[in-house]
Amino acid sequence: MSAPAMNPQSYLKRAKRDSCMQNSLSIFDAPSDWLKNDVMLHGIAPEVKDIALRLGGAPKVSRLIGVSYHASKEWTLGRRPISLANLNKTLNLCNENFRKEMVQRIDSKEIFLSCKYSPHKLRFPKEISPDLAYCVGVILGDGSLAGNISNEKGNWRVAVFFDNLEHRALYDSIIRKELDLVQIHRLSSEHCYVSLCCSKVFHWFLRSYFGVCNGFKSSRIFVPQNLLDSTAIEVKKAFLQGLFDTDGTITKRGYVKYASTSKVIIDQVRLLLNSIGIETKFGQWLKAEKFLPLYTVELRSKDSVLKFARLINFRHPVKLAKLTDANKNVLVAPSSSGQGFDPLGF
């Protein structure tokens, strides 16, 4: 089943949320019905049982939502997970106050997701943490999600390509901590290290909550609206770190540069950087007519590079060391107490 077409205009319009909830994630906030019948929820058996009792028991639930009695009985006994689609159907049959109570109870619990009865589960995060935002940036930069044709054949690979083993280990540890997903390692070429997992529910999560494109994506990427509008500055900084760690460079002149074939994300990155006081320059380069134009965000002034180093910086170990070494005389300063401090950390 193909996902809805993902483009900046349709996704950004659809993903608008209440400003006070911008950093929170709810299992009920997925912006479309794509795959909801395949996404199974684990860890909410008591809540499913209470919903069924409120509606008159498993036999009545089965008639109301058009499923077999065996299926509804297995949900209420906690022997089988319920799909997100069927959970929504049963909740919509309840009165408003009870429905709100159940939504709050379920959102407060630790929930694991799988597709159908797969043993591979994803822990659903309750909020967009800086580390999760960082990984979204990394995936947008050097990640690849299997396209629709591959999806139809059962291929749901999410792969990220690294040029540094330490950086790959950092990404792996965050994905394990945030989502409880274990990555598989491959060697694509001599200096290209791959971290991947084949997970339908990971596809659903990235594409539903962050609008990540599957298939060819380089010219279609954009900043997810919930990150662009986030009230948490550390979330925005971490997301920018992920982008610069993958598609960012430090030039011979000491400039910091971010490049993409997506004009949309270039404009958004400039907006985010300017919002925290970092001056940027826009650039465009076309190698030949057969290639897509390459757009760049460049930090050329000493002041903008230093602000980037202090406020954002890199997590990529090689890029971090290179930028630190280039500015080592001005990045570390004594505090008022006489003790040194390192403004590079968050």
Salt bridges, closest charged atoms under 4 A:
ASP29 OD2 - ARG17 NE 3.98
ASP33 OD1 - LYS36 NZ 3.75
ASP38 OD1 - LYS116 NZ 3.67
ASP38 OD2 - LYS200 NZ 2.96
GLU47 OE2 - ARG105 NH2 3.06
GLU47 OE1 - LYS109 NZ 3.07
ASP50 OD2 - ARG105 NH1 3.01
GLU74 OE2 - ARG79 NH2 2.86
GLU96 OE2 - LYS100 NZ 3.11
ASP131 OD2 - LYS177 NZ 3.04
ASP131 OD1 - ARG315 NH1 2.97
ASP163 OD1 - HIS316 NE2 2.78
ASP172 OD2 - HIS185 NE2 2.45
GLU178 OE2 - LYS177 NZ 2.60
ASP180 OD1 - ARG176 NE 3.41
GLU190 OE2 - HIS191 NE2 3.65
ASP229 OD2 - LYS16 NZ 3.58
GLU234 OE2 - LYS237 NZ 3.58
ASP245 OD2 - HIS167 NE2 3.64
ASP267 OD2 - LYS263 NZ 2.92
GLU298 OE2 - LYS257 NZ 3.90
GLU298 OE1 - ARG300 NE 2.72
ASP303 OD2 - LYS307 NZ 3.78
ASP325 OD1 - LYS328 NZ 3.69
